[in-house]
Amino acid sequence: MAATHEDTDIGFATMFGKGTGAGWQAFAEVTELNPPELSRDSVDFTHHGSPDRHREFKPGLSDAGEVSITYNLVPGLLDDAVIATHLASNSVEPWEIRFPNGAVLAYNGFATAHGRATPMDDKMTGSATFKVSGKPVLTPAA
């Protein structure tokens, strides 16, 4: 059995933020982050002469999916304010996920959901879902 690769790590210190490069604004207190899940459509090319009456398919368009985050909620401030301002802009904007090893996943997207939870006996949390527009770019660690 092969040993675990030395660069395998836990998700601690993964960061999420708005913008790119020098204009990047990290979110303050993200507690959960789910990067996009890539998928591809399949297009049915079956015809009356398809061999042995089996459907034939070819790859279609790709979809980069969504990014979801959960954060410690400070209503109207910090991460909550960034998402609210973004929603009000009604625009596609640059976002980044920065992994602990230095890799960066950059994408353009827009928020499709923004929620707040205020349980009586636990911490308040905020959540947001972002639809990815176009192809994300993963830059490996240097």
N, C-alpha and C positions, 0 to 999 in steps of 0.2 A: 504494500500500500504506500502511495506517495505521501510525503509529509506536506503539511499545509504551507502554501507559499508564504514567504517572509513578509510580503506586503499586504497580506490579508488582514483586515482590521474591522473594528466595530464602527458604527455610524457616528459615534460621538465626534463632535467638532465639524460635522457637515454644516455648511452655511447656505442660506437662501437669500437672494437679494434682487433688487431691481436695478436695471441698467447694466452697463458693461465697463470694463477697464477702470479708469480714474473716476468715472461718474457713477460707480457702483455704490449702492446703499444697502448694507447688510441688514436683514431683519434682526431684531434684538433678542427675541426669546422663542425661537422655533423649537418645539418639542417632538414633532413628528414630521417627516418629509417623505413623500412618495414620488420619485421621479417618473417621467412619462414611460408608458408601456407602448412600444411600437407595434403596429399591426399593418397588415396588407390585405386589401380586398382580393377576392378571387373572381375572375370574370368567366362566365360559362361560354365556351366556344363549341358546345356540342352541336352536331349537325346530323342530318338523316343518314349519313354514311359512317358515323363514328364507330370504330371497331368494337365488336361484341356488345353493342348497345350500352356502352359505358360513357358517362359524361366526360368531357374534356375541358380542362381549365387552363388559364394563363394568369400570371400575376397582374393585378390591377394597381390602383393607386395606393400609396402608403399613407398612414395616418399616425402622427406622433402622439396622439392621445392627450392625456391631461396630467397635470401636476397637482398634488394636493398637499396642504400643510395644515398643521395645528400649532398654535402658539399660546403662550401665557397672555391672557387678555388684560390690557389696561384700556378700558373703554375710551375711544376717541384719541388715544395717544399711541406712540410707537408704531408697532406693526399694524395695529387696527387702523390708524390714521393713514398709513401708506396705502393700504388696500382700499379704504373709502375714497381717497383722492384718486386712485387709479380708476376705480369704478365710475367716478364722476367724469373722468376724461373721455370715456367711451372710445378708447383707442387701443391698438395693438402696440405693445411696448417690449423692450428687451428685458429678459430676466436671466439669472444665472444660479446654478447650483454648484457650489465649490466643495469638493470632497476633501477628506482629511489628508490624502496623499498628494494633493495639489492639482488633481485633474479638475477641469471645469466643463460643465455642460451648459452651454448657452443656447437660448431659444427666444423666439418672439412669441408673445401670447397675450391673452386678456383674461381677466377674472370672469368666471361664469357663476360663481356662488361665493357668498361671504356670510358666515354664521357666527353667532356668539352664544355661549352656554354659561349660565350662572347658577350652578348647583348650590343648594343651601349649605352643604357641609364639605365642600371641596373647592379647589382652585377654579377660577373663571378661565375659560378657554375661548379662543377665537379659531375660526377655520376658514380656509379659502380653497377654491378649486380654480385652476387656470387651464384654459384650452390652448394647446400649442398650435401655432400657425406656421406652416412650413416645416423644414427639416432642422432639427436640433443639431448642434455641432459639439462633439465631445473632443476636448483638447486634453490629451494625456498629460500626466505629471512630467515635468522636465527631468 
